[in-house]
Amino acid sequence: MHAYPDRHHRLRRALDRLYDRMNRREYIYPDPLWPVLEYSDPRDQEAAALLSAALAFGNVRTILGSYARVTTALRIPPAQWHTLAPSSIARALRGFRHRYVGEHEMAAFIAGLTEAQRAHGTLAAAFQSGWRASDPDVLPALARFQVLLLAPSGLGKNYLLPDPTGQSACKRWMMYLRWMLRSDAVDPGSWRALGLAIPPRRLLIPVDTHMLRTAQRLGLTRRTAATLATARELTAAYAALRPSDPVRYDFAVTRLGIHPDFTPDAFIAEATRGQAACDPEAPARV
């Protein structure tokens, strides 16, 4: 952390104003979180969110279309998917394709999800079975959760469930966990409602193109790739501002690069005003 308290306070004030302005449900659509909020039961939300997050690569309209294709085909609410036989799931998803993912991969993914529902009651309980209070963050439990989902599915290495033990930022996983473990105007906090009290400070930032580009302009990183190292660096930077909730600003910051009513320029100018005069050589890390 650079010893420039004015910079630190300026950035936090700017981010808090951005959060107040943009961390609202009215700005969610067409985020992959949107269809999840059609459900009020957290048991429906957790399963729907895992599907939506797993599909969250490519054009967002295509993501939402693929999500709708699966949920329409399965017919019953997500919390009841565990009542479906694998053969019924396979028949329902015949012909499905989402970019690199075909019908067999999706059927296996749903089979793994439903087995976790059957074995543990909820996905929250399944994740909790791999959680250790001594874990520094969510990654070790996430790796155990991935194994639990893969074991009955026969998927092996696949695109729907990125490997948390590698160098990937695992943006879709981190997005899912943000939805599940935080509760505010945007994040439903479904796992908190189901009794899983993993503190948000253990989360890592979901790093996508929009988050990375804005973080670079804020001087929070010089990295150019969305890797696990980048996620850790940005999480540490945001934790310096919000130790108990480092991913608090994720939705608002990414909306800047997505929502047609906003551009990042005014925010960047406000957050970095006078920065060069403080330290012309170093990035404005906090």
Residue frames relative to the residue before (quaternion, step in Angstrom):
aa qw qx qy qz dx dy dz
M 1.0000 0.0000 0.0000 0.0000 0.00 0.00 0.00
H 0.3586 -0.7260 0.5455 0.2162 3.57 -0.80 0.97
A 0.4572 -0.7148 0.4675 0.2479 3.56 -0.98 0.82
Y 0.4162 0.6660 -0.5077 0.3542 3.56 0.55 1.18
P 0.1793 -0.8417 0.4979 0.1072 3.58 0.29 1.27
D 0.6006 0.5601 -0.3802 0.4255 3.60 1.03 -0.62
R 0.6402 0.5180 -0.3156 0.4714 3.56 1.00 -0.85
H 0.6392 0.5375 -0.3084 0.4554 3.56 0.95 -0.95
H 0.7129 0.4502 -0.2642 0.4683 3.59 0.78 -1.00
R 0.6241 0.5408 -0.3423 0.4482 3.58 1.03 -0.74
L 0.6745 0.4913 -0.2996 0.4625 3.56 0.90 -0.91
R 0.6572 0.4981 -0.3260 0.4623 3.58 0.91 -0.82
R 0.6436 0.5140 -0.3345 0.4580 3.61 0.91 -0.81
A 0.6588 0.5058 -0.3106 0.4622 3.57 0.95 -0.89
L 0.6731 0.4885 -0.2988 0.4681 3.58 0.94 -0.86
D 0.6365 0.5191 -0.3388 0.4589 3.59 0.99 -0.71
R 0.6418 0.5028 -0.3262 0.4785 3.58 1.02 -0.75
L 0.6334 0.5225 -0.3226 0.4708 3.57 1.02 -0.82
Y 0.6383 0.5286 -0.3164 0.4616 3.58 0.97 -0.88
D 0.6707 0.5013 -0.3006 0.4567 3.59 0.87 -0.95
R 0.6984 0.4871 -0.2648 0.4526 3.55 1.05 -0.79
M 0.8386 0.2744 -0.0780 0.4640 3.55 0.85 -1.00
N 0.6134 0.5417 -0.3763 0.4344 3.61 1.12 -0.34
R 0.3835 0.7064 -0.4729 0.3609 3.51 0.62 1.27
R 0.6081 -0.5903 0.3949 0.3547 3.53 -1.11 0.69
E 0.6039 0.5926 -0.3607 0.3924 3.59 1.06 -0.65
Y 0.7105 0.4393 -0.2561 0.4865 3.60 1.22 -0.42
I 0.4463 0.7170 -0.4505 0.2894 3.60 1.23 0.04
Y 0.6850 0.4816 -0.3134 0.4478 3.59 0.73 -0.97
P 0.6424 -0.2250 -0.7314 -0.0415 1.61 -1.86 1.74
D 0.1276 0.8083 -0.5600 0.1294 3.61 0.91 0.81
P 0.5907 -0.5908 0.4057 0.3707 3.65 -1.07 0.60
L 0.5542 0.5969 -0.3972 0.4229 3.59 1.23 -0.25
W 0.5249 0.7010 -0.3957 0.2766 3.58 1.09 -0.71
P 0.7350 0.4152 -0.2890 0.4515 3.68 0.60 -0.93
V 0.5501 0.6122 -0.3936 0.4095 3.58 1.20 -0.47
L 0.6904 0.5024 -0.2731 0.4431 3.57 1.02 -0.83
E 0.4584 0.6482 -0.4655 0.3912 3.58 1.26 0.14
Y 0.6905 0.4333 -0.2600 0.5176 3.58 1.24 -0.46
S 0.3027 -0.7501 0.5588 0.1827 3.57 -1.09 0.69
D 0.6259 0.5290 -0.3354 0.4646 3.59 1.17 -0.54
P 0.4421 -0.7144 0.4645 0.2801 3.65 -0.65 1.00
R 0.5996 0.5545 -0.3692 0.4436 3.62 1.13 -0.43
D 0.6232 0.4838 -0.3288 0.5191 3.56 1.15 -0.56
Q 0.6516 0.5450 -0.3139 0.4240 3.57 0.91 -0.95
E 0.6818 0.5131 -0.3147 0.4158 3.60 0.80 -0.95
A 0.6853 0.4603 -0.2847 0.4873 3.59 1.01 -0.77
A 0.6448 0.5082 -0.3194 0.4732 3.59 0.96 -0.84
A 0.6621 0.5151 -0.3050 0.4508 3.58 0.99 -0.84
L 0.6281 0.5238 -0.3502 0.4566 3.60 0.99 -0.71
L 0.6401 0.5073 -0.3175 0.4818 3.58 1.00 -0.79
S 0.6951 0.4823 -0.2913 0.4465 3.59 0.77 -1.00
A 0.6593 0.4969 -0.3114 0.4705 3.60 0.96 -0.81
A 0.6389 0.5347 -0.3298 0.4439 3.59 0.97 -0.81
L 0.7088 0.4525 -0.2435 0.4834 3.58 1.09 -0.76
A 0.5469 0.6898 -0.3648 0.3034 3.60 1.26 -0.31
F 0.5066 0.5537 -0.5111 0.4190 3.51 0.45 1.29
G 0.6986 0.3812 -0.3226 0.5124 3.55 -0.88 0.98
N 0.7726 -0.3302 0.2710 0.4697 3.53 -1.34 -0.28
V 0.5075 -0.6881 0.4189 0.3056 3.57 -0.80 1.00
R 0.6119 0.5369 -0.3680 0.4494 3.62 1.02 -0.60
T 0.6403 0.5075 -0.3163 0.4822 3.57 1.07 -0.75
I 0.6089 0.5543 -0.3404 0.4541 3.58 1.04 -0.79
L 0.6976 0.4659 -0.2759 0.4691 3.56 0.82 -1.00
G 0.6307 0.5307 -0.3304 0.4598 3.57 1.09 -0.70
S 0.6650 0.4911 -0.3031 0.4740 3.59 0.96 -0.83
Y 0.6090 0.5400 -0.3416 0.4699 3.56 1.04 -0.77
A 0.6791 0.4911 -0.2928 0.4604 3.59 0.85 -0.95
R 0.6077 0.5570 -0.3495 0.4453 3.57 1.07 -0.75
V 0.6844 0.4752 -0.2914 0.4699 3.61 0.89 -0.88
T 0.7132 0.4635 -0.2826 0.4434 3.59 0.70 -1.02
T 0.6296 0.5187 -0.3349 0.4716 3.59 1.07 -0.68
A 0.6632 0.5145 -0.3029 0.4514 3.57 0.98 -0.87
L 0.7001 0.4662 -0.2787 0.4636 3.59 1.00 -0.78
R 0.3351 -0.8361 0.3901 0.1911 3.56 1.38 -0.25
I 0.7723 0.3241 -0.1904 0.5121 3.62 0.88 -0.79
P 0.6590 -0.5155 0.3500 0.4213 3.63 -1.16 0.42
P 0.6417 -0.5794 0.3397 0.3703 3.61 -1.04 0.74
A 0.6314 0.5433 -0.3477 0.4303 3.62 0.98 -0.69
Q 0.7104 0.4314 -0.2502 0.4966 3.59 1.25 -0.38
W 0.3655 0.7510 -0.4895 0.2505 3.60 1.22 0.08
H 0.5989 0.5972 -0.3616 0.3924 3.59 1.10 -0.63
T 0.6093 0.5573 -0.3605 0.4338 3.60 1.20 -0.27
L 0.5898 0.5831 -0.3613 0.4261 3.58 1.27 -0.23
A 0.4206 -0.6780 0.5410 0.2660 3.57 -1.03 0.77
P 0.6209 -0.5552 0.3908 0.3918 3.63 -1.07 0.62
S 0.6431 0.5222 -0.3357 0.4484 3.59 1.00 -0.75
S 0.6386 0.5161 -0.3242 0.4699 3.59 1.07 -0.71
I 0.6269 0.5291 -0.3276 0.4687 3.56 1.04 -0.79
A 0.6613 0.5135 -0.3052 0.4536 3.58 0.91 -0.94
R 0.6579 0.4971 -0.3153 0.4696 3.60 0.94 -0.82
A 0.6661 0.5234 -0.3095 0.4319 3.57 0.91 -0.91
L 0.7567 0.3938 -0.1949 0.4841 3.57 1.05 -0.78
R 0.3135 0.7629 -0.5057 0.2529 3.58 1.25 0.29
G 0.8058 0.2461 -0.2130 0.4947 3.56 -0.85 1.02
F 0.4707 0.6870 -0.4462 0.3277 3.60 1.23 -0.10
R 0.1388 0.7568 -0.6364 0.0551 3.55 -1.18 0.69
H 0.0140 0.7463 -0.6651 0.0197 3.50 -1.10 0.91
R 0.8005 -0.2304 0.0779 0.5478 3.53 -0.20 1.35
Y 0.8464 -0.0713 0.0591 0.5244 3.64 -0.48 -1.14
V 0.6598 0.5395 -0.2862 0.4378 3.59 1.24 -0.33
G 0.1551 -0.8071 0.5665 0.0591 3.55 -0.72 1.11
E 0.7852 -0.3721 0.2335 0.4365 3.53 -1.36 -0.02
H 0.6662 0.5129 -0.3202 0.4366 3.61 0.94 -0.81
E 0.6487 0.5071 -0.3198 0.4688 3.58 0.99 -0.82
M 0.6774 0.4862 -0.3061 0.4594 3.57 0.91 -0.87
A 0.6386 0.5180 -0.3327 0.4617 3.61 0.95 -0.77
A 0.6542 0.5003 -0.3114 0.4741 3.59 1.01 -0.80
F 0.6177 0.5451 -0.3341 0.4578 3.58 1.03 -0.78
I 0.6795 0.4739 -0.2870 0.4809 3.59 0.87 -0.96
A 0.6219 0.5399 -0.3438 0.4512 3.58 1.06 -0.72
G 0.6537 0.5026 -0.3122 0.4717 3.60 1.00 -0.78
L 0.6328 0.5301 -0.3148 0.4684 3.55 1.03 -0.84
T 0.7056 0.4675 -0.2804 0.4527 3.59 0.83 -0.97
E 0.6129 0.5328 -0.3579 0.4609 3.60 1.07 -0.58
A 0.6224 0.5168 -0.3354 0.4827 3.59 1.07 -0.70
Q 0.6226 0.5258 -0.3385 0.4705 3.60 1.04 -0.73
R 0.6796 0.4956 -0.2938 0.4541 3.57 0.88 -0.94
A 0.7214 0.4752 -0.2551 0.4344 3.56 0.85 -1.01
H 0.8171 0.2743 -0.1036 0.4963 3.59 0.96 -0.86
G 0.5369 -0.6285 0.4079 0.3877 3.59 1.22 -0.24
T 0.7773 -0.0665 0.0650 0.6223 3.55 0.96 -0.93
L 0.5839 -0.5504 0.4492 0.3929 3.55 -1.26 0.30
A 0.5675 0.5830 -0.3812 0.4390 3.59 1.14 -0.55
A 0.6744 0.4753 -0.2881 0.4860 3.58 0.93 -0.89
A 0.6135 0.5423 -0.3456 0.4584 3.59 1.07 -0.70
F 0.6671 0.4763 -0.2987 0.4888 3.59 0.94 -0.86
Q 0.6494 0.5355 -0.3203 0.4347 3.57 0.93 -0.86
S 0.5917 0.5899 -0.3660 0.4098 3.59 1.10 -0.62
G 0.7415 0.3720 -0.2177 0.5143 3.57 1.19 -0.48
W 0.5275 0.6455 -0.4006 0.3803 3.58 1.28 0.02
R 0.0897 -0.7629 0.6387 0.0444 3.55 -1.07 0.84
A 0.5022 -0.6749 0.4474 0.3036 3.58 -0.80 0.95
S 0.6590 0.5193 -0.3006 0.4536 3.57 1.18 -0.53
D 0.4700 0.6746 -0.4526 0.3453 3.62 1.23 -0.17
P 0.4746 -0.7009 0.4480 0.2877 3.61 -0.86 0.88
D 0.7784 -0.0181 0.0304 0.6268 3.56 1.20 -0.57
V 0.7320 -0.4592 0.2893 0.4119 3.57 -1.27 -0.13
L 0.4898 0.7162 -0.4237 0.2603 3.61 1.15 -0.37
P 0.6655 0.4890 -0.3508 0.4415 3.68 0.75 -0.78
A 0.6709 0.4759 -0.3051 0.4800 3.60 0.92 -0.85
L 0.6203 0.5459 -0.3405 0.4486 3.57 1.06 -0.71
A 0.6346 0.5215 -0.3293 0.4658 3.57 1.01 -0.80
R 0.6556 0.4938 -0.3110 0.4792 3.59 1.00 -0.77
F 0.6283 0.5371 -0.3215 0.4620 3.57 1.05 -0.77
Q 0.6403 0.5231 -0.3263 0.4582 3.58 0.97 -0.83
V 0.6405 0.5152 -0.3213 0.4702 3.59 0.96 -0.86
L 0.6433 0.5332 -0.3176 0.4483 3.57 0.96 -0.88
L 0.6855 0.4728 -0.2795 0.4780 3.60 1.01 -0.81
L 0.6845 0.4992 -0.2841 0.4489 3.56 1.05 -0.77
A 0.5759 0.6536 -0.3791 0.3122 3.59 0.97 -0.84
P 0.7742 0.3315 -0.2201 0.4923 3.64 0.74 -0.87
S 0.6315 0.6038 -0.3251 0.3619 3.57 1.18 -0.38
G 0.3177 -0.7577 0.5047 0.2648 3.57 1.11 -0.65
L 0.3896 0.7576 -0.4565 0.2567 3.58 1.24 0.22
G 0.1757 -0.7669 0.5872 0.1903 3.57 0.83 -0.93
K 0.7772 -0.2510 0.2137 0.5359 3.56 -1.08 -0.63
N 0.1214 0.8061 -0.5602 0.1471 3.57 -0.74 1.05
Y 0.5911 -0.6093 0.4135 0.3290 3.54 -1.30 0.31
L 0.6069 0.5891 -0.3591 0.3946 3.59 1.13 -0.51
L 0.7848 0.2079 -0.0911 0.5767 3.59 1.06 -0.78
P 0.2190 -0.8089 0.5307 0.1264 3.63 0.10 1.24
D 0.5274 -0.6600 0.4540 0.2833 3.55 -1.16 0.71
P 0.2962 -0.7898 0.5082 0.1740 3.63 -0.46 1.12
T 0.6327 0.5496 -0.3398 0.4269 3.61 1.22 -0.21
G 0.6114 0.5592 -0.3506 0.4366 3.60 1.26 -0.04
Q 0.6911 -0.4762 0.3592 0.4082 3.55 -1.22 -0.55
S 0.4418 0.6979 -0.4545 0.3334 3.58 1.27 0.12
A 0.5011 -0.6329 0.4986 0.3159 3.57 -1.16 0.60
C 0.2455 -0.8064 0.5039 0.1886 3.60 1.28 -0.28
K 0.0029 -0.8632 0.5046 -0.0158 3.54 0.94 0.97
R 0.6881 0.4925 -0.3028 0.4385 3.60 0.85 -0.92
W 0.6174 0.5243 -0.3370 0.4800 3.57 1.07 -0.71
M 0.6919 0.4854 -0.2875 0.4506 3.59 0.85 -0.98
M 0.6016 0.5418 -0.3417 0.4772 3.54 1.14 -0.64
Y 0.6447 0.5240 -0.3096 0.4625 3.58 0.94 -0.91
L 0.6949 0.4681 -0.2839 0.4663 3.57 0.85 -0.96
R 0.5900 0.5479 -0.3718 0.4621 3.60 1.09 -0.58
W 0.6502 0.5138 -0.3132 0.4638 3.57 0.92 -0.90
M 0.7264 0.4770 -0.2403 0.4325 3.57 0.90 -0.98
L 0.8035 0.3512 -0.1399 0.4598 3.59 0.92 -0.92
R 0.6812 0.3899 -0.2959 0.5444 3.59 1.28 -0.01
S 0.1106 -0.7828 0.6092 0.0612 3.54 -1.20 0.56
D 0.2967 0.7086 -0.6000 0.2234 3.55 -0.66 1.18
A 0.7950 -0.2891 0.1945 0.4966 3.60 -1.16 -0.42
V 0.7301 0.3769 -0.2169 0.5271 3.59 1.18 -0.51
D 0.7665 0.3593 -0.2013 0.4927 3.59 0.58 -1.13
P 0.3896 -0.7741 0.4493 0.2173 3.61 -0.64 1.07
G 0.2924 -0.7876 0.5036 0.2015 3.62 1.18 -0.40
S 0.1082 0.8594 -0.4948 0.0702 3.56 1.08 0.75
W 0.6880 0.4735 -0.2978 0.4623 3.60 0.93 -0.81
R 0.5878 0.5452 -0.3733 0.4668 3.57 1.11 -0.54
A 0.6471 0.5155 -0.3099 0.4686 3.57 1.04 -0.80
L 0.6998 0.4348 -0.2548 0.5063 3.58 1.21 -0.53
G 0.6559 -0.5794 0.2881 0.3887 3.58 1.26 0.34
L 0.5372 0.5992 -0.4221 0.4173 3.60 1.23 0.17
A 0.0884 -0.8577 0.5063 -0.0140 3.56 -0.23 1.31
I 0.1709 0.7635 -0.5963 0.1798 3.59 0.71 1.05
P 0.4229 -0.7416 0.4477 0.2660 3.62 -0.58 1.06
P 0.5707 -0.6252 0.4129 0.3360 3.61 -0.99 0.78
R 0.5580 0.6117 -0.4025 0.3906 3.62 1.15 -0.40
R 0.6294 0.5355 -0.3368 0.4513 3.62 1.21 -0.30
L 0.5370 0.6377 -0.3997 0.3811 3.59 1.27 -0.15
L 0.2840 -0.7146 0.6079 0.1979 3.54 -1.35 0.35
I 0.5912 -0.5896 0.4244 0.3503 3.55 -1.16 0.68
P 0.3487 -0.6846 0.5873 0.2547 3.63 -0.98 0.77
V 0.1498 -0.8259 0.5405 0.0580 3.59 -0.38 1.19
D 0.0611 0.7608 -0.6434 0.0593 3.54 -0.66 1.18
T 0.7611 -0.3671 0.2544 0.4704 3.58 -1.27 -0.06
H 0.6794 0.5045 -0.2981 0.4416 3.58 0.91 -0.89
M 0.6554 0.4956 -0.3117 0.4772 3.58 0.94 -0.85
L 0.6771 0.5003 -0.3052 0.4451 3.58 0.86 -0.93
R 0.6613 0.5128 -0.3166 0.4467 3.59 0.88 -0.88
T 0.6759 0.4780 -0.2960 0.4765 3.59 0.91 -0.87
A 0.6427 0.5248 -0.3244 0.4542 3.60 0.97 -0.80
Q 0.6156 0.5304 -0.3410 0.4728 3.57 1.05 -0.71
R 0.6903 0.4806 -0.2829 0.4610 3.58 0.87 -0.93
L 0.6532 0.4872 -0.3078 0.4912 3.58 1.18 -0.53
G 0.4714 -0.6859 0.4310 0.3487 3.57 1.26 -0.27
L 0.4235 0.7225 -0.4533 0.3053 3.59 1.20 0.38
T 0.7963 0.0246 -0.0203 0.6041 3.58 1.22 -0.34
R 0.2841 -0.7184 0.6015 0.2034 3.51 -1.31 0.44
R 0.4489 0.6958 -0.4498 0.3348 3.56 1.28 0.01
T 0.2897 -0.7842 0.5329 0.1309 3.53 -1.12 0.72
A 0.7158 0.3889 -0.2428 0.5267 3.60 1.25 -0.09
A 0.4519 -0.6865 0.5070 0.2598 3.55 -1.12 0.72
T 0.1701 0.7972 -0.5484 0.1866 3.55 0.33 1.30
L 0.6845 -0.4432 0.3613 0.4521 3.55 -1.31 0.05
A 0.6217 0.5395 -0.3451 0.4508 3.59 1.01 -0.74
T 0.6329 0.5158 -0.3243 0.4776 3.58 1.05 -0.75
A 0.6469 0.5193 -0.3206 0.4571 3.59 0.92 -0.88
R 0.6637 0.4953 -0.3089 0.4677 3.57 0.95 -0.83
E 0.6517 0.5181 -0.3192 0.4528 3.58 0.95 -0.85
L 0.6957 0.4607 -0.2835 0.4727 3.58 0.86 -0.90
T 0.6109 0.5385 -0.3538 0.4600 3.58 1.05 -0.68
A 0.6459 0.5111 -0.3163 0.4707 3.58 0.98 -0.83
A 0.6467 0.5206 -0.3217 0.4554 3.59 0.99 -0.82
Y 0.6995 0.4429 -0.2754 0.4885 3.59 0.90 -0.88
A 0.6070 0.5538 -0.3532 0.4474 3.60 1.13 -0.59
A 0.5866 0.5610 -0.3714 0.4508 3.59 1.14 -0.49
L 0.6837 0.4456 -0.2657 0.5132 3.56 1.23 -0.53
R 0.7942 0.0716 0.0072 0.6033 3.56 1.01 -0.90
P 0.1931 -0.8406 0.4903 0.1254 3.63 0.32 1.18
S 0.7256 0.4412 -0.2578 0.4608 3.59 0.96 -0.76
D 0.8058 0.1617 -0.0442 0.5679 3.60 1.22 -0.35
P 0.0377 -0.8693 0.4921 0.0266 3.62 0.58 1.09
V 0.7022 0.4414 -0.2880 0.4788 3.63 1.12 -0.42
R 0.2742 0.8030 -0.4883 0.2038 3.59 1.27 0.22
Y 0.7706 0.3992 -0.1993 0.4551 3.59 0.86 -0.94
D 0.3927 0.7703 -0.4574 0.2079 3.60 1.23 -0.15
F 0.6968 0.4747 -0.3004 0.4460 3.59 0.69 -1.01
A 0.6847 0.4953 -0.2986 0.4435 3.60 0.81 -0.97
V 0.6630 0.5024 -0.3153 0.4567 3.60 0.92 -0.85
T 0.6924 0.4645 -0.2972 0.4654 3.60 0.87 -0.84
R 0.5792 0.5743 -0.3876 0.4296 3.63 1.09 -0.54
L 0.5688 0.6155 -0.3854 0.3862 3.59 1.07 -0.66
G 0.7553 0.3853 -0.2094 0.4869 3.56 1.00 -0.78
I 0.7014 0.4739 -0.2449 0.4727 3.57 1.31 -0.17
H 0.7274 0.4585 -0.2643 0.4368 3.56 0.75 -1.06
P 0.4836 -0.7151 0.4199 0.2802 3.61 -0.72 1.02
D 0.6450 0.5419 -0.3278 0.4276 3.62 1.16 -0.40
F 0.7587 0.3478 -0.1813 0.5202 3.59 1.23 -0.22
T 0.0931 -0.7390 0.6595 0.1008 3.53 -1.34 0.42
P 0.5588 -0.6460 0.4011 0.3309 3.60 -1.06 0.61
D 0.5127 0.7192 -0.4096 0.2284 3.61 1.11 -0.61
A 0.6879 0.4759 -0.2984 0.4596 3.61 0.79 -0.96
F 0.6476 0.5137 -0.3196 0.4632 3.56 0.98 -0.80
I 0.6479 0.5156 -0.3207 0.4600 3.59 0.90 -0.90
A 0.6506 0.5197 -0.3164 0.4544 3.58 0.93 -0.88
E 0.6645 0.4989 -0.3009 0.4680 3.58 0.96 -0.88
A 0.7215 0.4765 -0.2594 0.4302 3.57 0.84 -0.99
T 0.7769 0.3419 -0.1673 0.5016 3.60 1.10 -0.65
R 0.3340 0.7669 -0.4973 0.2301 3.61 1.21 0.13
G 0.8316 0.1720 -0.1553 0.5048 3.57 -0.83 1.04
Q 0.4054 0.7552 -0.4439 0.2614 3.56 1.28 -0.02
A 0.6720 0.5082 -0.3140 0.4375 3.59 0.82 -0.94
A 0.6405 0.5386 -0.3357 0.4324 3.57 1.01 -0.74
C 0.6221 0.5511 -0.3357 0.4434 3.58 1.17 -0.59
D 0.7905 -0.1254 0.1477 0.5810 3.54 0.84 -0.99
P 0.1945 -0.8407 0.4930 0.1113 3.60 0.08 1.22
E 0.6826 0.5053 -0.3025 0.4327 3.61 1.13 -0.39
A 0.7653 0.3898 -0.1983 0.4722 3.57 0.95 -0.87
P 0.5161 -0.5944 0.4969 0.3652 3.57 -1.18 0.48
A 0.5435 -0.6556 0.4288 0.3015 3.52 -1.18 0.60
R 0.0957 0.7961 -0.5867 0.1132 3.55 0.55 1.13
V 0.3296 -0.7508 0.5417 0.1848 3.52 -1.16 0.59
